Amino acid sequence: MQTLEINGEMTIYTATEQKHELLSFIESGNNLEINLSEVSELDAAGTQLLIMAKQEAARKQKNLRFS
């Protein structure tokens, strides 16, 4: 399982950079985990990114979980 650890904020201010990071991560394997334990702030834009990542992984028939 490949894990992406996200640190700091997931907000409108970081969304563009994180979107590219998440999409690249989805391409990196089939069994994926996004570790959110170090996220200090999450707003609607951050939540939308997580939903987008889950939908994109499902579209590509990849397993993605959050921890």
C-alpha positions in Angstrom: 0.0 0.0 0.0 1.3 3.4 -0.9 0.6 6.2 1.5 0.5 10.0 1.0 0.8 12.0 4.2 -0.8 15.4 4.1 0.5 18.0 6.6 -0.9 21.4 7.4 -3.9 23.0 5.8 -6.3 21.6 3.2 -8.0 24.9 2.4 -8.9 27.1 -0.6 -5.4 28.6 -0.2 -3.7 25.2 -0.8 -6.2 23.6 -3.1 -4.5 24.1 -6.5 -1.2 22.7 -5.4 -2.8 19.8 -3.5 -5.0 18.9 -6.4 -2.0 18.2 -8.6 -0.4 16.2 -5.8 -3.5 14.1 -5.2 -3.9 13.3 -8.9 -0.3 12.3 -9.3 -0.6 10.1 -6.2 -3.6 8.3 -7.7 -1.4 7.3 -10.7 1.3 5.9 -8.4 -0.4 2.6 -7.6 -3.6 0.6 -7.1 -3.8 0.2 -3.3 -3.6 3.8 -1.9 -4.0 5.5 1.4 -4.1 9.2 2.3 -3.1 9.9 5.8 -4.9 13.0 7.2 -3.7 12.8 10.8 -1.5 15.8 10.5 -4.0 18.1 8.7 -4.4 21.1 10.9 -7.3 22.8 9.0 -9.9 21.5 6.5 -12.5 23.7 4.7 -15.0 23.0 2.0 -12.3 23.2 -0.7 -10.2 20.6 1.1 -13.2 18.4 1.5 -14.0 18.7 -2.3 -10.4 17.7 -3.0 -10.8 14.5 -1.0 -14.1 13.7 -2.7 -12.5 14.3 -6.1 -9.6 12.0 -5.2 -12.0 9.2 -4.1 -14.1 9.6 -7.3 -11.0 9.7 -9.6 -9.6 6.6 -7.9 -12.9 4.7 -8.3 -13.1 5.8 -11.9 -9.6 4.2 -12.5 -10.6 1.1 -10.5 -8.1 1.8 -7.7 -8.6 1.3 -4.0 -8.2 4.5 -2.0 -8.8 4.9 1.7 -8.3 7.7 4.2 -6.7 7.4 7.6 
